[in-house]
């Protein structure tokens, strides 16, 4: 349980948690899978275990007890563990591993102790583990390894020591495990690699040294590592010069295939050191790039190179025809460039006749159109992928024949163009061209393609390539370029004219298309026609039409006989659906109808009917619809349902019968109004959880500790259901060890005044008192929200900019059109680290506030908010309170306190 409810748990429930352990507690049931006769895999993670169970259904060969509350290893002395091969005990509270801790599990091959605070790791901790091949000690607070720690694990193959505090390579300990093939020392405090520090590890294949403080390598740092295949030195402080990289430092690495030395040198000028990259077997190289980089003799010897990456630290500006001449003898297949390029010449890629994958990201100085002309050197090649990304400052580009002429001659399987496309002309792609024949995956998301009024998605979907399998127009910022006129063709008019509610349309998709993503565009698609037929949609399995501005869903859809996933979320004018909208989609397994403002009456009268034919449904999402009831039998035709998402509604209990959903594994009721779970609801959930894992999510519900709710709290301990709430409370202080709490001065303003539009004068008066008399940094919405701003987005930003939120509650606020959104987001801003975020000031008598519809969103949201705001943060004052009244001092103290 996170956010606002966690605050309630700390304040109210946590004392109960301290008392409950004295009660008889039965550990939640683990999940068992029989491997062979009497041999078992046991999955016991996230089960709130404080000790290992004593009895098991058979000999356990694999045991996962991660994410529990174990403090010692005493439970391993168990006859059921004599054949244990794999043990994951990460994310617990173990601080000591004593001598002979694992003597009762001599067959152990894999051991994970990561994310424990190992204050005491003795010399003989692993004695007896003669068969151990993998040991993980990530994030355990280690500053050093005992010299003889690893002498007892002679067959160790993989050692993971990342995210610790090692300042030197633990040579004395590592020299005992000469069989080691993988060593991870990433995210430590290493400052240099000394000579011969790993010389005993002659079998090493993989070495991870990224994200340390390395600034130099001694000449014989890698001596003895003749079989090393992968070396990662990225994210250190190694400058590309001879001081950091002495001549011949990599010479012992005759078998090295992958070298990452990127994100080290942030200088924009420099020269690559000679006689360093003498790596005849190197296939993959990631390196930083200077402004005028000269890829000379230092790179010409890399004849086996197949992948070259310039990312993040790349000052290269000018890609010339001869920039990559040094790689002409290589067989480069993958080129990844992320640079702020200013010029790219036509024959830049002529030196890569074997190139298969090209990924390029550039800035505002080059347009996508001009970059496409640089594909001249890739014509008539067969490629796997071309990805072109320009940032939002790049010049606009219309795809047309003059800039796609070289692209059309490339046989590429996957084409991604992101950035600043503003148009797509009909002559951009040639029929029967190599591109038309080969392209199977097209992604034109994150663009701004112009269109004329109407559902342009239908038009784009019909001009796709003949063998296309997946297509995405996600986050497409469609906008109108001109209106229909006499020059508009009759073919285009069919798509561009606004569709009326009685229209009929036939959409001919490429028969090979399986995935179509048109989500999150700003185009108003308008009405769906009363009859939408997709005669060539028999292979379409996934359709995402979320947030595309559909006005009504009163339609019959045919032709999508293989559809398995459909997302209509965010089309919040689709408050009702046609009863038979899904009747021809019997194969549907995932249906998302979130944030659609579905009509409550429609759901009660037709919800069961709408889902009647969806017997194969496994995931249903009805989140953020402001519903407070569902038909009791709504899910009677969905026995295979596994995930039910009902977040962001107003349910005060489990809203529908789930007795038939025997496969249910996730029930998400977060952000609702549940004060407790009733006994019959808990019994039902317990029944569903006995045969498989069931996750119950109740974040941001006004759960309260009352006398009538004590059995619910006890149920949190006894149930088989996995509840995120309990786990989060127990883990909170461990998380806070690594978290810096926010301070008032971290925020742009001290307080945001929330008020109704009709109370602007009142808000200005309150703001003046706090500013002028108390020196509080006040944020008033009317001063920040400009004409043309999106109100909801601006409110979210203002909340994030403010240390506290002060709500002026009047009758007008409880009836205001937008106040429900403001109050709801104020509630969600409360968190476990900021429990006093919201202050509520009632400016009228209770009798006046009681007037108005009881189910108004603002009133409902306020009721929910008041369950989470402490009483000290609630005030009752008169509208005409004078500026010298003591209440202003109390308000200021609350606003400014940490």
Secondary structure in CASP SS format (residue, H / E / C, confidence):
PFRMAT SS
TARGET T0000
AUTHOR 0000-0000-0000
METHOD secondary structure of the structure
MODEL  1
X C 1.00
X C 1.00
X H 1.00
X H 1.00
X H 1.00
X H 1.00
X H 1.00
X H 1.00
X H 1.00
X H 1.00
X H 1.00
X H 1.00
X H 1.00
X H 1.00
X H 1.00
X H 1.00
X H 1.00
X H 1.00
X H 1.00
X H 1.00
X C 1.00
X C 1.00
X C 1.00
X C 1.00
X C 1.00
X C 1.00
X C 1.00
X C 1.00
X C 1.00
X C 1.00
X E 1.00
X E 1.00
X E 1.00
X E 1.00
X E 1.00
X E 1.00
X C 1.00
X C 1.00
X E 1.00
X E 1.00
X E 1.00
X E 1.00
X E 1.00
X C 1.00
X C 1.00
X C 1.00
X C 1.00
X C 1.00
X C 1.00
X C 1.00
X C 1.00
X C 1.00
X C 1.00
X C 1.00
X C 1.00
X C 1.00
X C 1.00
X C 1.00
X E 1.00
X E 1.00
X E 1.00
X E 1.00
X E 1.00
X E 1.00
X C 1.00
X C 1.00
X C 1.00
X C 1.00
X C 1.00
X C 1.00
X C 1.00
X C 1.00
X C 1.00
X H 1.00
X H 1.00
X H 1.00
X C 1.00
X C 1.00
X H 1.00
X H 1.00
X H 1.00
X C 1.00
X C 1.00
X C 1.00
X C 1.00
X E 1.00
X E 1.00
X E 1.00
X C 1.00
X C 1.00
X C 1.00
X C 1.00
X C 1.00
X C 1.00
X C 1.00
X E 1.00
X E 1.00
X C 1.00
X C 1.00
X C 1.00
X C 1.00
X C 1.00
X C 1.00
X C 1.00
X C 1.00
X C 1.00
X C 1.00
X C 1.00
X C 1.00
X E 1.00
X E 1.00
X E 1.00
X C 1.00
X C 1.00
X C 1.00
X C 1.00
X C 1.00
X C 1.00
X C 1.00
X E 1.00
X E 1.00
X C 1.00
X C 1.00
X C 1.00
X C 1.00
X C 1.00
X C 1.00
X C 1.00
X C 1.00
X C 1.00
X C 1.00
X C 1.00
X C 1.00
X E 1.00
X E 1.00
X E 1.00
X C 1.00
X C 1.00
X C 1.00
X C 1.00
X C 1.00
X C 1.00
X C 1.00
X C 1.00
X C 1.00
X C 1.00
X C 1.00
X C 1.00
X H 1.00
X H 1.00
X H 1.00
X H 1.00
X C 1.00
X C 1.00
X C 1.00
X C 1.00
X C 1.00
X E 1.00
X E 1.00
X E 1.00
X C 1.00
X C 1.00
X C 1.00
X C 1.00
X C 1.00
X C 1.00
X C 1.00
X C 1.00
X C 1.00
X C 1.00
X H 1.00
X H 1.00
X H 1.00
X H 1.00
X C 1.00
X C 1.00
X C 1.00
X C 1.00
X C 1.00
X C 1.00
X C 1.00
X E 1.00
X E 1.00
X E 1.00
X C 1.00
X C 1.00
X C 1.00
X C 1.00
X C 1.00
X C 1.00
X C 1.00
X E 1.00
X E 1.00
X C 1.00
X C 1.00
X C 1.00
X C 1.00
X C 1.00
X C 1.00
X C 1.00
X C 1.00
X C 1.00
X C 1.00
X C 1.00
X C 1.00
X E 1.00
X E 1.00
X E 1.00
X C 1.00
X C 1.00
X C 1.00
X C 1.00
X C 1.00
X C 1.00
X C 1.00
X E 1.00
X E 1.00
X C 1.00
X C 1.00
X C 1.00
X C 1.00
X C 1.00
X C 1.00
X C 1.00
X C 1.00
X C 1.00
X C 1.00
X C 1.00
X C 1.00
X E 1.00
X E 1.00
X E 1.00
X C 1.00
X C 1.00
X C 1.00
X C 1.00
X C 1.00
X C 1.00
X C 1.00
X C 1.00
X C 1.00
X C 1.00
X C 1.00
X C 1.00
X E 1.00
X C 1.00
X C 1.00
X C 1.00
X C 1.00
X C 1.00
X C 1.00
X C 1.00
X C 1.00
X C 1.00
X C 1.00
X C 1.00
X C 1.00
X E 1.00
X E 1.00
X E 1.00
X C 1.00
X C 1.00
X C 1.00
X C 1.00
X C 1.00
X C 1.00
X C 1.00
X C 1.00
X C 1.00
X C 1.00
X C 1.00
X C 1.00
X C 1.00
X C 1.00
X C 1.00
X C 1.00
X C 1.00
X C 1.00
X C 1.00
X C 1.00
X C 1.00
X C 1.00
X C 1.00
X E 1.00
X E 1.00
X E 1.00
X C 1.00
X C 1.00
X E 1.00
X C 1.00
X C 1.00
X C 1.00
X C 1.00
X C 1.00
X C 1.00
X C 1.00
X H 1.00
X H 1.00
X H 1.00
X H 1.00
X C 1.00
X C 1.00
X C 1.00
X C 1.00
X C 1.00
X C 1.00
X E 1.00
X E 1.00
X E 1.00
X E 1.00
X C 1.00
X C 1.00
X C 1.00
X E 1.00
X C 1.00
X C 1.00
X C 1.00
X E 1.00
X E 1.00
X C 1.00
X C 1.00
X C 1.00
X C 1.00
X C 1.00
X H 1.00
X H 1.00
X H 1.00
X C 1.00
X C 1.00
X C 1.00
X C 1.00
X C 1.00
X C 1.00
X E 1.00
X E 1.00
X E 1.00
X E 1.00
X E 1.00
X C 1.00
X C 1.00
X C 1.00
X C 1.00
X E 1.00
X E 1.00
X C 1.00
X C 1.00
X C 1.00
X C 1.00
X C 1.00
X C 1.00
X C 1.00
X C 1.00
X C 1.00
X C 1.00
X C 1.00
X C 1.00
X E 1.00
X E 1.00
X E 1.00
X E 1.00
X E 1.00
X E 1.00
X C 1.00
X C 1.00
X C 1.00
X C 1.00
X C 1.00
X H 1.00
X H 1.00
X H 1.00
X H 1.00
X H 1.00
X H 1.00
X H 1.00
X H 1.00
X H 1.00
X H 1.00
X H 1.00
X C 1.00
X C 1.00
X C 1.00
X E 1.00
X E 1.00
X E 1.00
X E 1.00
X E 1.00
X E 1.00
X E 1.00
X E 1.00
X E 1.00
X C 1.00
X C 1.00
X C 1.00
X C 1.00
X C 1.00
X C 1.00
X E 1.00
X E 1.00
X E 1.00
X C 1.00
X H 1.00
X H 1.00
X H 1.00
X H 1.00
X C 1.00
X C 1.00
X H 1.00
X H 1.00
X H 1.00
X C 1.00
X E 1.00
X E 1.00
X E 1.00
X E 1.00
X E 1.00
X E 1.00
X E 1.00
X E 1.00
X C 1.00
X C 1.00
X E 1.00
X E 1.00
X E 1.00
X E 1.00
X C 1.00
X C 1.00
X C 1.00
X C 1.00
X C 1.00
X C 1.00
X C 1.00
X C 1.00
X C 1.00
X H 1.00
X H 1.00
X H 1.00
X H 1.00
X H 1.00
X C 1.00
X C 1.00
X E 1.00
X E 1.00
X E 1.00
X C 1.00
X C 1.00
X C 1.00
X C 1.00
X C 1.00
X C 1.00
X E 1.00
X E 1.00
X C 1.00
X C 1.00
X C 1.00
X C 1.00
X H 1.00
X H 1.00
X H 1.00
X H 1.00
X H 1.00
X H 1.00
X H 1.00
X C 1.00
X C 1.00
X C 1.00
X C 1.00
X C 1.00
X C 1.00
X C 1.00
X E 1.00
X E 1.00
X E 1.00
X C 1.00
X C 1.00
X C 1.00
X C 1.00
X C 1.00
X C 1.00
X E 1.00
X E 1.00
X C 1.00
X C 1.00
X C 1.00
X C 1.00
X C 1.00
X C 1.00
X C 1.00
X C 1.00
X C 1.00
X H 1.00
X H 1.00
X H 1.00
X H 1.00
X H 1.00
X H 1.00
X H 1.00
X C 1.00
X C 1.00
X C 1.00
X C 1.00
X C 1.00
X C 1.00
X C 1.00
X E 1.00
X E 1.00
X E 1.00
X C 1.00
X C 1.00
X C 1.00
X C 1.00
X C 1.00
X C 1.00
X C 1.00
X C 1.00
X E 1.00
X E 1.00
X E 1.00
X C 1.00
X C 1.00
X C 1.00
X C 1.00
X C 1.00
X C 1.00
X C 1.00
X C 1.00
X E 1.00
X E 1.00
X C 1.00
X C 1.00
X C 1.00
X E 1.00
X E 1.00
X E 1.00
X C 1.00
X C 1.00
X C 1.00
X C 1.00
X C 1.00
X C 1.00
X C 1.00
X C 1.00
X E 1.00
X E 1.00
X E 1.00
X C 1.00
X C 1.00
X C 1.00
X C 1.00
X C 1.00
X E 1.00
X E 1.00
X E 1.00
X E 1.00
X C 1.00
X C 1.00
X E 1.00
X E 1.00
X E 1.00
X C 1.00
X C 1.00
X C 1.00
X C 1.00
X C 1.00
X C 1.00
X E 1.00
X E 1.00
X E 1.00
X C 1.00
X C 1.00
X C 1.00
X C 1.00
X C 1.00
X C 1.00
X C 1.00
X C 1.00
X C 1.00
X E 1.00
X C 1.00
X C 1.00
X C 1.00
X C 1.00
X C 1.00
X C 1.00
X C 1.00
X C 1.00
X C 1.00
X C 1.00
X C 1.00
X C 1.00
X E 1.00
X E 1.00
X E 1.00
X C 1.00
X C 1.00
X C 1.00
X C 1.00
X C 1.00
X C 1.00
X C 1.00
X H 1.00
X H 1.00
X H 1.00
X H 1.00
X H 1.00
X H 1.00
X H 1.00
X H 1.00
X H 1.00
X H 1.00
X H 1.00
X C 1.00
X C 1.00
X C 1.00
X C 1.00
X C 1.00
X C 1.00
X C 1.00
X C 1.00
X E 1.00
X E 1.00
X E 1.00
X C 1.00
X C 1.00
X C 1.00
X C 1.00
X C 1.00
X C 1.00
X C 1.00
X C 1.00
X C 1.00
X C 1.00
X C 1.00
X C 1.00
X C 1.00
X C 1.00
X C 1.00
X C 1.00
X C 1.00
X C 1.00
X C 1.00
X C 1.00
X C 1.00
X E 1.00
X E 1.00
X E 1.00
X C 1.00
X C 1.00
X C 1.00
X C 1.00
X C 1.00
X C 1.00
X C 1.00
X C 1.00
X C 1.00
X C 1.00
X C 1.00
X C 1.00
X C 1.00
X C 1.00
X C 1.00
X C 1.00
X C 1.00
X C 1.00
X C 1.00
X C 1.00
X E 1.00
X E 1.00
X E 1.00
X C 1.00
X C 1.00
X C 1.00
X C 1.00
X C 1.00
X C 1.00
X C 1.00
X C 1.00
X C 1.00
X C 1.00
X H 1.00
X H 1.00
X H 1.00
X H 1.00
X H 1.00
X H 1.00
X H 1.00
X H 1.00
X H 1.00
X H 1.00
X H 1.00
X C 1.00
X C 1.00
X C 1.00
X C 1.00
X C 1.00
X E 1.00
X E 1.00
X E 1.00
X C 1.00
X C 1.00
X C 1.00
X C 1.00
X C 1.00
X C 1.00
X C 1.00
X C 1.00
X C 1.00
X H 1.00
X H 1.00
X H 1.00
X H 1.00
X H 1.00
X H 1.00
X H 1.00
X H 1.00
X H 1.00
X H 1.00
X H 1.00
X H 1.00
X C 1.00
X C 1.00
X C 1.00
X E 1.00
X E 1.00
X H 1.00
X H 1.00
X H 1.00
X H 1.00
X H 1.00
X H 1.00
X H 1.00
X H 1.00
X H 1.00
X H 1.00
X H 1.00
X H 1.00
X H 1.00
X C 1.00
X C 1.00
X C 1.00
X C 1.00
X C 1.00
X C 1.00
X C 1.00
X H 1.00
X H 1.00
X H 1.00
X C 1.00
X C 1.00
X E 1.00
X E 1.00
X E 1.00
X E 1.00
X E 1.00
X E 1.00
X C 1.00
X C 1.00
X H 1.00
X H 1.00
X H 1.00
X H 1.00
X H 1.00
X H 1.00
X H 1.00
X H 1.00
X H 1.00
X H 1.00
X H 1.00
X H 1.00
X H 1.00
X H 1.00
X H 1.00
X H 1.00
X H 1.00
X C 1.00
X C 1.00
X C 1.00
X C 1.00
X E 1.00
X E 1.00
X E 1.00
X H 1.00
X H 1.00
X H 1.00
X H 1.00
X C 1.00
X C 1.00
X C 1.00
X C 1.00
X C 1.00
X C 1.00
X H 1.00
X H 1.00
X H 1.00
X H 1.00
X H 1.00
X H 1.00
X H 1.00
X H 1.00
X H 1.00
X H 1.00
X C 1.00
X E 1.00
X E 1.00
X E 1.00
X E 1.00
X E 1.00
X E 1.00
X E 1.00
X E 1.00
X C 1.00
X C 1.00
X C 1.00
X H 1.00
X H 1.00
X H 1.00
X C 1.00
X C 1.00
X C 1.00
X H 1.00
X H 1.00
X H 1.00
X H 1.00
X H 1.00
X H 1.00
X H 1.00
X H 1.00
X H 1.00
X H 1.00
X C 1.00
X C 1.00
X C 1.00
X C 1.00
X C 1.00
X C 1.00
X C 1.00
X C 1.00
X C 1.00
X E 1.00
X E 1.00
X E 1.00
X E 1.00
X E 1.00
X C 1.00
X C 1.00
X C 1.00
X H 1.00
X H 1.00
X H 1.00
X H 1.00
X C 1.00
X C 1.00
X C 1.00
X C 1.00
X C 1.00
X C 1.00
X C 1.00
X H 1.00
X H 1.00
X H 1.00
X H 1.00
X H 1.00
X H 1.00
X H 1.00
X H 1.00
X H 1.00
X H 1.00
X C 1.00
X C 1.00
X C 1.00
X C 1.00
X H 1.00
X H 1.00
X H 1.00
X E 1.00
X E 1.00
X E 1.00
X C 1.00
X C 1.00
X C 1.00
X C 1.00
X C 1.00
X C 1.00
X C 1.00
X C 1.00
X C 1.00
X C 1.00
X H 1.00
X H 1.00
X H 1.00
X H 1.00
X H 1.00
X H 1.00
X H 1.00
X H 1.00
X H 1.00
X H 1.00
X C 1.00
X C 1.00
END
